[in-house]
Amino acid sequence: MLRTVKGKKIKLEGFNNLTKSLSFNIYDICYARSKESQIDYLEYVDEEYNADKLNKIIRDVITIIDAQLLHISTQDYQPRGASVTALISEGPVEDAPPSAGTSSSEPQTIVGHLDKSHITAHTYPEFDTETGIATFRVDIDVSTCGMISPLRALHHLIASFDSDVVLLDYRVRGFTRDSRGRKHFMDHDISSIQDYIADDVLDQYLAYDINIISDNIFHTKMRKKRLDMDQYLFGPETEKLQGRDRTRVRAMLQQEITEIFECHNL
């Protein structure tokens, strides 16, 4: 059964073939004055958000959206960065041999099996040696089919990272048919991604939308409203940052956040 945007239940001809794709770009910004502190920051975020941590976040998302884990693969990179990829399904898969990285108590799949739903996460730590501005980016993609929805994981994903800037894209693709052969291009109400973000989270951000509702394409940008300088300084040499230096660093942080938020250089 398919619940349409008007709330009526429609009997489907077969499986719900609608694909719901949610993509995140989450940025954490900081200032580290010395080269040593810049490297220390990169090492810190690389350890804080390594493959094991991303693995846990993705498994939590799978639970939140009521999906079933088929297979998960993790990778830490040298010198920095990590990736996690998970194949998921709306229901469990039976009678399949174990896959790498899963225990006997988890849903299993065969090598080469391709399901229609997946979650991926990749991290990108970097810094500017000239300014001392360091930026950590994580990209997360959640693509589902059937009745499971990636929108249910919005609050958890934003809260799982130090999110100074969040860029979100959501799209519903394809169509599914009812028992009479009529196509349905949407199976839930949505006018903005912000509709699915908790008010206490939205209160922390300036946010605006660029939506093409007729084509089921939604884009939301979010940036923190307040810049608490003490939360953006990394390294012992920044502890006594005062006066003009503090004002200069604040301006650089504001510029970095604005350029990422607006997707162009100022």
C-alpha positions, 0 to 999 in steps of 0.5 A: 500500500502507498500513502499519497500526499493527499493521505489516501492509501493507494494499492500498488501494482508492485513494489514502490519504485520511488527513489528518495535521495538526500545529500548532505555537505556538512562543514566544521570551521576553525582557526589554528595559528601555527603549522603545528596546531593546524596539523593537530586539528586535522589529526583531531578531526580525522580521529574524531570522525574516523571510519569507526565513528562514521560506521556508528553514525550510519548504523544509527541512521539505518535504525532511525529510518527503519531499514535493514542493513545488507552490507557495510564497508569502511575505509580510513585513508592516508594521510587523512579521511575516511569513507563508509558505504552501506547497502540497505533494504526495506526488508531483510534478506534471507538465505545469504552468506555472510558479507565482510564486516558483518557479524552472524547476527546481522542481515547478510548478503552475497558479494556483488549483490546490488540493492536499490538503497544505500548510504555513503559518508566521506570526510575531507579535512583541509587547511589554508597554511596562509590564513590558519583557517581549517575546514572539515567537510563530511559528505553524506548521501542517503538513497532509499526506495520503498516506504523508508524515508531518509528525511527521518534521519535529518536531526540525527545527522546534523547533531552528529557533527559540529555543523557550522554550514549545512547544505542539503539536497533532496530529490524524489525520482522516478514513479510507481504505479497503482493497481490501475496503472496510474503513475505516482511521482510522490508519496509524501507531503513536502514543501521544504526540507526545513519541514523535517528539521526540528525547531530547536535545530533550526533556531540555531541557523539562518536557512533558506530554500531553493526549491523546484517543487513541480520537479520534486527537487529541494535544496536548503542552505543553513549556517550558524547564526552566532559565532562564538569565537572560543568554539572556533579557536584551536591550539594553545597559541590562540588562548590569549588572542585579543584586540585586533588579532581577535577581530581579524580572525573573526572576520576571516572565520565569517568570510570562510563561512559565508563563502562556503554558504554562498558557494563562491569567493568574496 
